[in-house]
């Protein structure tokens, strides 16, 4: 990754990968590189795992400088029958991203501000919990 269009995605991956506790909680068969996905999990992914999506928009406030505002939505999925495991993964995720300062594209995000903290919800396959963060940089 690393192009302008994926800079925020790269920064999120880097921030998550830097926390071995979070990555171990969603590792797939001991592979720390799996279990944390952008946009959608592959069909063969085993729960638990995290999927995140981003939106970015460039806002020009003086026709010279600009700032970018974005939203990051994390969905945590778990097939465990107990709510305890997904709650633990959600706690690890918030420990990493609450007030995190992401660096990307030579810019530093003002920070990650959690704007939604969804309680785990039961699905036919297990549990899902959604967290939403606002990020911006100039």
TISE-95613 format. One line per 8 residues: number of its first residue (from 1); their letters; for each residue y, x, z of N, C-alpha, C. Coordinates in nm, 3 decimals. Layout:
NUM) A) Y:X:Z:Y:X:Z:Y:X:Z ~ ...
! end
This chain:
1) XXXXXXXX) -0.117:0.085:0.000:0.000:0.000:0.000:0.124:0.090:0.000 ~ 0.238:0.035:0.035:0.354:0.120:0.048:0.465:0.092:-0.052 ~ 0.449:-0.005:-0.140:0.559:-0.041:-0.229:0.654:-0.132:-0.153 ~ 0.772:-0.156:-0.211:0.870:-0.239:-0.144:0.814:-0.376:-0.108 ~ 0.737:-0.436:-0.198:0.682:-0.568:-0.173:0.579:-0.572:-0.063 ~ 0.519:-0.461:-0.030:0.416:-0.459:0.073:0.456:-0.380:0.196 ~ 0.582:-0.341:0.204:0.624:-0.257:0.316:0.605:-0.325:0.451 ~ 0.640:-0.453:0.460:0.621:-0.525:0.586:0.473:-0.538:0.619
9) XXXXXXXX) 0.392:-0.564:0.518:0.247:-0.574:0.538:0.192:-0.442:0.591 ~ 0.234:-0.331:0.530:0.191:-0.199:0.576:0.231:-0.176:0.721 ~ 0.354:-0.213:0.756:0.402:-0.191:0.892:0.321:-0.271:0.993 ~ 0.282:-0.392:0.956:0.200:-0.474:1.046:0.061:-0.413:1.062 ~ 0.002:-0.370:0.950:-0.127:-0.302:0.960:-0.117:-0.178:1.048 ~ -0.014:-0.099:1.029:0.003:0.024:1.108:0.017:-0.006:1.257 ~ 0.096:-0.109:1.288:0.116:-0.145:1.429:-0.016:-0.191:1.492 ~ -0.091:-0.273:1.422:-0.220:-0.322:1.474:-0.320:-0.208:1.486
17) XXXXXXXX) -0.328:-0.124:1.383:-0.425:-0.013:1.383:-0.397:0.086:1.494 ~ -0.272:0.092:1.539:-0.236:0.183:1.647:-0.283:0.138:1.783 ~ -0.337:0.018:1.792:-0.386:-0.033:1.920:-0.538:-0.052:1.911 ~ -0.612:0.044:1.964:-0.757:0.041:1.952:-0.819:-0.074:2.030 ~ -0.753:-0.121:2.134:-0.806:-0.234:2.211:-0.808:-0.360:2.126 ~ -0.698:-0.386:2.055:-0.693:-0.502:1.966:-0.794:-0.488:1.854 ~ -0.796:-0.372:1.790:-0.885:-0.354:1.676:-1.032:-0.361:1.717 ~ -1.066:-0.310:1.834:-1.205:-0.318:1.880:-1.245:-0.463:1.908
25) XXXXXXXX) -1.150:-0.546:1.948:-1.180:-0.686:1.979:-1.219:-0.766:1.854 ~ -1.174:-0.721:1.736:-1.204:-0.794:1.612:-1.282:-0.708:1.513 ~ -1.330:-0.592:1.555:-1.403:-0.501:1.466:-1.529:-0.569:1.413 ~ -1.558:-0.543:1.288:-1.677:-0.597:1.224:-1.787:-0.491:1.227 ~ -1.893:-0.517:1.298:-2.007:-0.426:1.312:-1.961:-0.282:1.337 ~ -1.867:-0.269:1.429:-1.821:-0.136:1.468:-1.721:-0.073:1.374 ~ -1.682:-0.141:1.267:-1.587:-0.086:1.170:-1.448:-0.134:1.208 ~ -1.366:-0.044:1.266:-1.234:-0.082:1.312:-1.140:-0.117:1.196
33) XXXXXXXX) -1.175:-0.079:1.074:-1.090:-0.110:0.959:-1.104:-0.255:0.916 ~ -1.203:-0.324:0.966:-1.225:-0.463:0.929:-1.200:-0.553:1.050 ~ -1.169:-0.678:1.022:-1.142:-0.773:1.130:-0.995:-0.809:1.140 ~ -0.909:-0.743:1.062:-0.765:-0.769:1.060:-0.725:-0.773:0.913 ~ -0.692:-0.893:0.864:-0.676:-0.912:0.719:-0.541:-0.972:0.684 ~ -0.495:-0.940:0.564:-0.376:-1.003:0.509:-0.417:-1.118:0.417 ~ -0.355:-1.231:0.432:-0.368:-1.349:0.348:-0.497:-1.428:0.372 ~ -0.613:-1.366:0.359:-0.737:-1.436:0.388:-0.848:-1.336:0.418
41) XXXXXXXX) -0.942:-1.381:0.496:-1.058:-1.297:0.528:-1.159:-1.307:0.415 ~ -1.231:-1.199:0.387:-1.335:-1.208:0.285:-1.447:-1.301:0.331 ~ -1.521:-1.354:0.235:-1.628:-1.449:0.267:-1.730:-1.392:0.365 ~ -1.755:-1.261:0.356:-1.857:-1.201:0.442:-1.807:-1.164:0.582 ~ -1.679:-1.189:0.610:-1.623:-1.153:0.741:-1.688:-1.237:0.850 ~ -1.724:-1.170:0.958:-1.780:-1.239:1.074:-1.670:-1.257:1.178 ~ -1.673:-1.370:1.245:-1.575:-1.393:1.352:-1.613:-1.310:1.473 ~ -1.518:-1.268:1.553:-1.376:-1.300:1.548:-1.301:-1.211:1.448
49) XXXXXXXX) -1.191:-1.264:1.396:-1.103:-1.185:1.311:-0.963:-1.246:1.313 ~ -0.868:-1.169:1.262:-0.728:-1.211:1.255:-0.684:-1.207:1.109 ~ -0.615:-1.310:1.066:-0.556:-1.316:0.933:-0.406:-1.334:0.952 ~ -0.326:-1.256:0.878:-0.182:-1.274:0.888:-0.121:-1.293:0.750 ~ -0.009:-1.362:0.749:0.068:-1.386:0.626:0.213:-1.356:0.656 ~ 0.287:-1.319:0.553:0.429:-1.287:0.570:0.514:-1.359:0.467 ~ 0.639:-1.379:0.504:0.740:-1.421:0.408:0.859:-1.329:0.430 ~ 0.928:-1.297:0.324:1.049:-1.215:0.333:1.156:-1.276:0.244
57) XXXXXXXX) 1.279:-1.270:0.288:1.390:-1.308:0.201:1.505:-1.211:0.223 ~ 1.567:-1.170:0.114:1.679:-1.077:0.121:1.807:-1.159:0.131 ~ 1.885:-1.129:0.230:2.011:-1.199:0.252:2.125:-1.099:0.237 ~ 2.216:-1.124:0.147:2.328:-1.035:0.121:2.449:-1.089:0.193 ~ 2.499:-1.015:0.293:2.610:-1.069:0.370:2.746:-1.015:0.331 ~ 2.753:-0.908:0.251:2.885:-0.860:0.208:2.882:-0.801:0.066 ~ 2.779:-0.832:-0.009:2.762:-0.787:-0.148:2.743:-0.636:-0.160 ~ 2.738:-0.563:-0.051:2.709:-0.420:-0.052:2.583:-0.395:0.030
65) XXXXXXXX) 2.589:-0.435:0.155:2.474:-0.422:0.244:2.392:-0.551:0.238 ~ 2.270:-0.541:0.280:2.186:-0.658:0.287:2.097:-0.646:0.409 ~ 2.038:-0.756:0.447:1.933:-0.749:0.547:1.820:-0.840:0.504 ~ 1.705:-0.810:0.555:1.586:-0.886:0.520:1.537:-0.956:0.645 ~ 1.505:-1.081:0.630:1.451:-1.159:0.739:1.311:-1.202:0.698 ~ 1.220:-1.202:0.789:1.084:-1.239:0.755:1.015:-1.313:0.868 ~ 0.907:-1.377:0.831:0.821:-1.447:0.925:0.681:-1.392:0.910 ~ 0.616:-1.368:1.021:0.477:-1.324:1.021:0.397:-1.427:1.099
73) XXXXXXXX) 0.294:-1.481:1.035:0.208:-1.578:1.101:0.069:-1.517:1.116 ~ 0.023:-1.510:1.239:-0.111:-1.460:1.270:-0.200:-1.580:1.306 ~ -0.318:-1.586:1.247:-0.420:-1.683:1.285:-0.539:-1.605:1.339 ~ -0.577:-1.636:1.460:-0.692:-1.573:1.524:-0.808:-1.672:1.517 ~ -0.922:-1.625:1.466:-1.041:-1.710:1.450:-1.155:-1.654:1.535 ~ -1.228:-1.744:1.599:-1.343:-1.701:1.679:-1.448:-1.812:1.679 ~ -1.574:-1.774:1.670:-1.683:-1.872:1.670:-1.751:-1.886:1.805 ~ -1.704:-1.813:1.904:-1.761:-1.820:2.037:-1.746:-1.962:2.093
81) XXXXXXXX) -1.843:-2.008:2.165:-1.835:-2.144:2.220:-1.733:-2.155:2.332 ~ -1.702:-2.046:2.396:-1.605:-2.045:2.505:-1.466:-2.011:2.453 ~ -1.365:-2.067:2.514:-1.226:-2.037:2.478:-1.183:-1.899:2.529 ~ -1.259:-1.842:2.619:-1.222:-1.716:2.684:-1.202:-1.602:2.585 ~ -1.289:-1.588:2.488:-1.281:-1.476:2.394:-1.157:-1.484:2.306 ~ -1.129:-1.602:2.249:-1.011:-1.614:2.163:-0.883:-1.597:2.244 ~ -0.882:-1.644:2.367:-0.765:-1.626:2.453:-0.742:-1.478:2.481 ~ -0.849:-1.403:2.500:-0.839:-1.258:2.523:-0.784:-1.186:2.399
89) XXXXXXXX) -0.833:-1.223:2.281:-0.784:-1.161:2.157:-0.638:-1.196:2.137 ~ -0.601:-1.319:2.161:-0.461:-1.361:2.149:-0.371:-1.281:2.243 ~ -0.417:-1.259:2.366:-0.341:-1.177:2.461:-0.323:-1.034:2.410 ~ -0.427:-0.978:2.351:-0.418:-0.842:2.296:-0.319:-0.838:2.179 ~ -0.321:-0.941:2.095:-0.229:-0.949:1.981:-0.084:-0.958:2.029 ~ -0.058:-1.042:2.127:0.079:-1.054:2.177:0.123:-0.926:2.247 ~ 0.031:-0.856:2.312:0.067:-0.729:2.375:0.113:-0.626:2.271 ~ 0.058:-0.633:2.151:0.096:-0.540:2.045:0.227:-0.582:1.979
97) XXXXXXXX) 0.245:-0.710:1.949:0.356:-0.752:1.865:0.476:-0.812:1.938 ~ 0.461:-0.856:2.063:0.578:-0.906:2.134:0.680:-0.795:2.149 ~ 0.796:-0.816:2.092:0.909:-0.721:2.098:0.878:-0.586:2.035 ~ 0.779:-0.584:1.946:0.746:-0.459:1.875:0.861:-0.423:1.782 ~ 0.880:-0.295:1.760:0.978:-0.245:1.663:0.900:-0.181:1.550 ~ 0.902:-0.246:1.434:0.828:-0.198:1.318:0.918:-0.110:1.232 ~ 0.863:0.000:1.181:0.938:0.086:1.091:0.873:0.081:0.954 ~ 0.954:0.054:0.852:0.901:0.049:0.716:1.014:0.061:0.615
105) XXXXXXXX) 0.981:0.113:0.500:1.076:0.132:0.390:1.201:0.205:0.435 ~ 1.186:0.299:0.526:1.302:0.372:0.574:1.392:0.289:0.662 ~ 1.350:0.170:0.694:1.429:0.079:0.777:1.352:0.056:0.907 ~ 1.421:0.014:1.007:1.356:-0.022:1.132:1.385:-0.169:1.158 ~ 1.281:-0.244:1.181:1.300:-0.386:1.212:1.376:-0.398:1.342 ~ 1.460:-0.497:1.350:1.530:-0.524:1.475:1.427:-0.553:1.583 ~ 1.319:-0.609:1.544:1.210:-0.635:1.638:1.131:-0.757:1.598 ~ 1.025:-0.780:1.669:0.942:-0.898:1.648:0.971:-0.995:1.761
113) XXXXXXXX) 1.009:-1.114:1.725:1.038:-1.217:1.824:0.940:-1.332:1.802 ~ 0.858:-1.358:1.902:0.760:-1.466:1.890:0.831:-1.600:1.899 ~ 0.811:-1.684:1.798:0.876:-1.815:1.795:0.777:-1.930:1.810 ~ 0.648:-1.900:1.805:0.546:-2.003:1.822:0.427:-1.939:1.889 ~ 0.377:-2.005:1.990:0.262:-1.956:2.065:0.161:-2.068:2.074 ~ 0.080:-2.081:1.970:-0.015:-2.192:1.965:-0.134:-2.173:2.056 ~ -0.163:-2.274:2.131:-0.285:-2.273:2.213:-0.406:-2.278:2.121 ~ -0.516:-2.218:2.161:-0.637:-2.226:2.079:-0.678:-2.371:2.057
121) XXXXXXXX) -0.717:-2.399:1.933:-0.763:-2.533:1.897:-0.907:-2.525:1.850 ~ -0.984:-2.625:1.885:-1.125:-2.630:1.847:-1.136:-2.671:1.700 ~ -1.222:-2.601:1.626:-1.252:-2.637:1.488:-1.403:-2.659:1.478 ~ -1.450:-2.699:1.362:-1.595:-2.720:1.348:-1.671:-2.588:1.356 ~ -1.603:-2.476:1.325:-1.668:-2.344:1.327:-1.639:-2.263:1.453 ~ -1.554:-2.314:1.542:-1.520:-2.238:1.662:-1.379:-2.269:1.709 ~ -1.294:-2.165:1.709:-1.158:-2.176:1.759:-1.061:-2.111:1.662 ~ -0.935:-2.160:1.662:-0.826:-2.095:1.589:-0.701:-2.103:1.677
129) XXXXXXXX) -0.623:-1.996:1.674:-0.497:-1.993:1.746:-0.393:-1.929:1.656 ~ -0.273:-1.987:1.649:-0.168:-1.939:1.561:-0.050:-1.886:1.640 ~ -0.002:-1.768:1.600:0.118:-1.708:1.658:0.215:-1.680:1.544 ~ 0.343:-1.710:1.563:0.443:-1.686:1.460:0.554:-1.598:1.519 ~ 0.592:-1.497:1.439:0.697:-1.403:1.478:0.805:-1.399:1.371 ~ 0.929:-1.381:1.413:1.040:-1.355:1.322:1.071:-1.206:1.331 ~ 1.094:-1.145:1.215:1.134:-1.004:1.209:1.253:-0.992:1.114 ~ 1.337:-0.891:1.137:1.447:-0.866:1.044:1.487:-0.720:1.051
137) XX) 1.542:-0.671:0.943:1.593:-0.534:0.940:1.708:-0.525:0.841 ~ 1.787:-0.421:0.857:1.898:-0.400:0.762:1.905:-0.254:0.723
! end
